[in-house]
Amino acid sequence: MANNAFQKVYTKLEAITKATVSLKANGISNDELAKVAGRLAQVVKIKKDLVTLQVFAGTEGIPTNAEVEFFGEPPALNVSEELSGRFFNAYGDPIDGGPKVEGEEDTSEDQVLIRIKERQPSQLIPTGIAGIDLNNTLVSGQKIPFFADPDQPYNQVMADVALRADVDKIILGGMGLSNDDYLYFNRNLKMKEL
């Protein structure tokens, strides 16, 4: 994400909510990354010249005259076999003490990040949970979204499903995980490697 030498800096925000800011700007693309008052953000909506950015760290304390710099590119991730067994933060930076991943750069604009060795889903994944095994059978290769009420033991269910799966790789992505949730998955999924 190199900044251009003559990059325009905007300093007038039109609106601020808990997670977004809006400003008037031209020549901006959807999904483009930016910095708002030093915080990473991404374009989520463009209506004529009004651009709305989601600020990943929240907008608390951002003034209406905050500096906004656009990067001119969407988020990107290096894709290779080195991703296997690793832990990353929401920005794709390693948080497991390992080296930065080298590989082919892929952006969020691409339809599919990894199509290498992808097989048609066919192998049953028994979960031991009757409601899943009988009504919504899971198979390897399937992308499985989990939605639950806050009082449901969804972390344990996801970990159990991952640990019971007889597959080569399991990719677990979580949004809004607390540090405790992260540590729970880190501890339980590393046990499978042993």
C-alpha positions as CSV (number, residue, x, y, z in Angstrom):
1,M,0.0,0.0,0.0
2,A,2.4,2.7,-1.2
3,N,1.2,6.3,-1.0
4,N,1.6,8.5,-4.1
5,A,3.8,11.5,-3.8
6,F,1.0,13.9,-4.8
7,Q,-1.8,12.1,-3.1
8,K,-4.8,14.3,-2.2
9,V,-5.6,14.5,1.5
10,Y,-9.2,15.3,2.4
11,T,-10.0,17.1,5.7
12,K,-13.8,17.6,5.8
13,L,-16.1,14.9,6.9
14,E,-19.7,15.3,6.1
15,A,-21.0,12.7,8.6
16,I,-19.8,10.4,11.4
17,T,-21.6,7.4,12.8
18,K,-20.3,4.7,15.3
19,A,-18.5,2.8,12.5
20,T,-18.5,5.0,9.4
21,V,-17.5,8.4,8.1
22,S,-18.7,10.1,4.9
23,L,-17.0,12.8,2.8
24,K,-17.1,14.3,-0.6
25,A,-14.4,12.9,-2.9
26,N,-13.8,12.1,-6.6
27,G,-12.0,9.2,-8.3
28,I,-12.5,6.8,-5.5
29,S,-13.4,3.0,-6.0
30,N,-15.6,0.6,-4.1
31,D,-13.6,-1.5,-1.5
32,E,-10.6,0.9,-1.7
33,L,-8.6,1.2,1.5
34,A,-8.0,4.5,3.2
35,K,-6.7,6.0,6.5
36,V,-9.0,8.2,8.5
37,A,-7.2,10.0,11.3
38,G,-4.5,7.3,11.1
39,R,-7.1,4.5,11.4
40,L,-7.5,1.9,8.6
41,A,-10.8,2.1,6.7
42,Q,-12.5,0.8,3.6
43,V,-14.9,2.3,1.1
44,V,-18.3,0.7,1.5
45,K,-20.6,3.0,-0.4
46,I,-20.3,5.6,-3.1
47,K,-23.3,7.8,-4.1
48,K,-22.2,10.5,-6.7
49,D,-19.4,12.2,-5.0
50,L,-20.3,11.2,-1.4
51,V,-18.1,8.4,-0.2
52,T,-18.8,6.3,2.9
53,L,-15.9,4.5,4.7
54,Q,-16.1,1.9,7.4
55,V,-13.5,2.6,10.0
56,F,-12.3,-0.7,11.3
57,A,-11.2,0.6,14.8
58,G,-14.4,2.7,15.2
59,T,-14.9,6.4,14.9
60,E,-14.8,7.5,18.5
61,G,-12.7,10.6,18.9
62,I,-12.5,11.3,15.1
63,P,-13.1,15.1,14.5
64,T,-14.9,16.4,11.4
65,N,-11.6,17.9,10.1
66,A,-9.7,14.5,10.3
67,E,-7.3,13.7,7.5
68,V,-8.5,11.1,5.0
69,E,-5.9,9.5,2.7
70,F,-7.0,6.9,0.0
71,F,-4.6,4.1,-1.0
72,G,-6.0,3.6,-4.5
73,E,-6.3,-0.2,-4.1
74,P,-8.5,-2.8,-2.3
75,P,-7.3,-5.0,0.5
76,A,-4.9,-7.8,-0.7
77,L,-3.7,-11.1,0.8
78,N,-0.7,-13.2,-0.3
79,V,-2.0,-16.7,-1.1
80,S,0.1,-19.8,-0.9
81,E,0.5,-23.1,1.0
82,E,2.2,-21.1,3.8
83,L,-1.3,-20.0,5.0
84,S,-1.8,-23.5,6.3
85,G,-1.8,-23.8,10.1
86,R,-1.3,-20.1,10.6
87,F,-3.3,-17.4,12.6
88,F,-3.9,-13.9,11.3
89,N,-5.6,-10.8,12.5
90,A,-8.4,-9.1,10.5
91,Y,-5.9,-7.3,8.3
92,G,-4.1,-10.5,7.2
93,D,-1.0,-9.9,9.4
94,P,0.4,-13.0,11.2
95,I,-0.3,-13.1,14.9
96,D,1.3,-16.4,15.6
97,G,4.9,-15.3,15.7
98,G,5.6,-16.7,12.2
99,P,7.0,-14.9,9.2
100,K,4.9,-12.9,6.7
101,V,3.3,-15.1,4.1
102,E,5.0,-14.9,0.6
103,G,3.0,-15.9,-2.4
104,E,0.7,-14.6,-5.1
105,E,-1.2,-11.5,-4.2
106,D,-4.9,-11.8,-4.3
107,T,-7.4,-9.0,-3.7
108,S,-10.9,-9.0,-2.3
109,E,-12.2,-8.1,-5.7
110,D,-11.4,-11.6,-6.9
111,Q,-14.3,-14.0,-6.8
112,V,-12.5,-16.8,-5.2
113,L,-9.2,-16.7,-3.3
114,I,-8.3,-20.3,-3.4
115,R,-9.4,-22.8,-6.0
116,I,-6.3,-25.0,-5.8
117,K,-7.2,-28.7,-5.2
118,E,-10.8,-27.9,-4.4
119,R,-13.0,-31.0,-4.6
120,Q,-16.7,-31.3,-5.0
121,P,-18.2,-31.7,-1.5
122,S,-19.0,-35.3,-0.9
123,Q,-17.6,-36.7,2.3
124,L,-20.0,-36.6,5.3
125,I,-18.8,-34.8,8.4
126,P,-20.6,-36.4,11.4
127,T,-20.9,-33.9,14.2
128,G,-22.7,-36.0,16.8
129,I,-25.4,-33.3,16.9
130,A,-28.6,-34.8,15.8
131,G,-30.1,-31.6,14.6
132,I,-27.2,-31.1,12.2
133,D,-26.5,-34.7,11.2
134,L,-30.2,-35.5,10.4
135,N,-31.5,-32.1,9.2
136,N,-28.6,-30.2,7.7
137,T,-25.9,-32.8,6.9
138,L,-22.4,-31.3,6.6
139,V,-19.9,-32.4,4.0
140,S,-16.2,-31.7,3.5
141,G,-15.4,-28.8,1.2
142,Q,-18.6,-27.1,2.2
143,K,-18.5,-23.5,3.5
144,I,-20.4,-23.6,6.8
145,P,-21.8,-20.4,8.3
146,F,-22.7,-20.5,12.0
147,F,-25.3,-18.1,13.4
148,A,-26.4,-18.4,17.0
149,D,-27.9,-16.5,19.9
150,P,-25.4,-15.1,22.4
151,D,-26.4,-17.7,25.0
152,Q,-25.8,-20.7,22.7
153,P,-22.5,-22.6,23.0
154,Y,-21.6,-21.9,19.3
155,N,-17.8,-21.8,20.0
156,Q,-17.9,-25.4,21.3
157,V,-20.1,-26.5,18.4
158,M,-17.8,-25.0,15.8
159,A,-14.7,-26.4,17.5
160,D,-16.4,-29.9,17.7
161,V,-17.3,-29.8,14.0
162,A,-13.7,-28.8,13.1
163,L,-12.1,-31.4,15.3
164,R,-14.4,-34.3,14.1
165,A,-13.8,-33.5,10.4
166,D,-11.6,-36.0,8.6
167,V,-10.2,-33.5,6.1
168,D,-6.8,-32.1,5.1
169,K,-7.5,-28.4,6.0
170,I,-9.9,-26.5,8.0
171,I,-10.2,-22.7,7.6
172,L,-11.9,-20.9,10.4
173,G,-12.7,-17.2,9.9
174,G,-14.4,-15.3,12.7
175,M,-15.8,-11.7,12.8
176,G,-16.0,-9.9,16.1
177,L,-14.2,-12.6,18.1
178,S,-13.1,-11.6,21.6
179,N,-9.6,-12.4,22.7
180,D,-11.1,-15.3,24.8
181,D,-12.8,-16.7,21.7
182,Y,-9.6,-16.5,19.8
183,L,-7.6,-18.2,22.5
184,Y,-10.3,-21.0,22.8
185,F,-10.1,-21.8,19.1
186,N,-6.3,-21.5,19.1
187,R,-5.9,-23.9,21.9
188,N,-8.5,-26.4,20.7
189,L,-7.6,-26.5,17.0
190,K,-3.9,-26.8,17.8
191,M,-4.7,-30.0,19.7
192,K,-5.8,-31.5,16.4
193,E,-2.3,-31.0,15.0
194,L,-0.8,-33.2,17.7
